[in-house]
Amino acid sequence: MKPSVTGYIFAFLFLLGPCAAAQSQAADENKLPARRPVVYVMPNALAGVAGSDSGVIVDSAHNGKEPQIAKIYQELQHHPECKQFAENMIKEKADYLLLLQHGGGKGNRWAVSDKQGNVFASGESLLLGNSVKDACLAMAKDWQSHGS
């Protein structure tokens, strides 16, 4: 008995299926991942004349305590709201600069700016983790509207 045309088509698709799936998987692997915005945590604030190289360093510590830079990076890595960001300790590579001042029991104040130094969000919260989360939400909103 001769196989029908439908049988040939079915056999062809059956044999072609794994090849098409492999090509689709290879194409997905060759796609470049979306670039993640980079965050730099500022150890201190700079004050001075705009465009001047003579900025004055203003310590962001409270009552002589060191800023909690490592803790802030840890919070950035652990909060789900911050997962889309890449943390970096080289300021020149950053898309966003995060300044977070520990208030010594009075809460934390934060501000975020773009790499040109334009502050676009700020706030405060009692817990360090909430301040980091809020800053990430502000950066995510900015990245969606202005990001690369």
N, C-alpha and C positions, 0 to 999 in steps of 0.2 A: 504494500500500500504506500502511495506517495504522501509525503508530509505536505500539509497545507501551507499556504503563504503565511497564515497566522502563526503557525508553528515556527517557521523560519524567523519571523519578526520577534516572537517570544524568545527564541534561542539567542538571537542577536542582542536583544536588550539585556538578557540574562548575563551574557558574556561581557557586554559593554559596561554594565553597572559598576563593577569594582574599579574599572579603569577610570570612569568619570569621577567616582568618589575620590580616588587617589589624586587626580588632577585638581579637584576642588580643594582638597586638603593642602596640596602643594601651593596653590594660589593663596590660600589663607596664611600659610607660613611665610610667604614672601612679602606680605603686606607689612608696611612699617607700622609699628605701634604709635598710637597718638602720643604726642609729646606731653609730658607731665609738667605742669608749672612748678618752678623751683622756689622754695622758701628759705630765706636766710633770717636767723634770729639775731637781732642786734644786741650786742652786749651793753651798749650805752647809746645815749642820744647825742647828736651833734647840734650845736647851736652856733650861730654866727651869721655873717653877711652872706646872702645867697650869691653863688658864683665865686665866692672868695675861697682861697685855699687856707685861710686862717680861721678854721672852725674851732670852737672851744668845746672840749669834751665835758659833758655833763653826766656825772655818774648816775646810773639808773638804779643803784642799790638803795635799800632803805635801812636807815640806822646803822650804816657801816657794814651791813651784810652783803655778801657777794650776790650778784644776779644769778638766778637759777637757770642758766642757759641749757645745761645738759638735761635738766628736768623738762624744760619746754620742748626740746627736741624729742624726748621720750614721749611726751604727750602728743606731739604731732604724729608720731609713728603709731600710736595706739588708738586714737580716736577714729571711728568710722568716717566722720565728716572730713577728715584730713587725709584719707587714703589716696586721693587723687593727686596729692602733692608729693614732690621729691624734696627732701631736705638737703641742704648743702651748707657747708661752713665757709664757703668762698663767696663773699658778697657780690663780686663781679658776675657771677653765674646766675644770680637770683632774678626771678621775675617779680618777687614780692619780698618786702622787708617787714619783719614783725618786731615791734618793740613792745615788750611786756614788762611792766613795773610791778614788783611785789609790794603790796601795801602793808605788810607786817601786821596781819590780823584785821586790817580794815578793808580787805579786798585787793583786787588786782586791776590795774588799768592797762589797756592795750590799744595799740594803733597799728594799722597796716598801710603801707604805701606801695606804689609801683616802683619800678627800678629808677625812675627819674626823681623819686622822692615825694611825689604827689600823694598826700594822705587822702584816702577815700573812705575810710571807716575807722571807728574807734568805739570803745566801750569800757565797761568795767563789770566785774562779777566777784563774788566772795571767794570762789574756788578757782585755783589756777587752771584746772582742767576745763572748766566752763569758759574761761577767758580764751583759751586756745581753741576750743570748739567754735565759739562765736567768731573768732578771727578767721578760722577756716571757712565758715559759712560765708563771711563777707568776701574772702578771696575767691571762693568758688563762684559766687554771683558775678564778681568782676571778670573772672576768666571766661565765663560763658558769654558775656557781652563784649569783652575787649580782647580776649586771648588770641593767641596765634593759632 
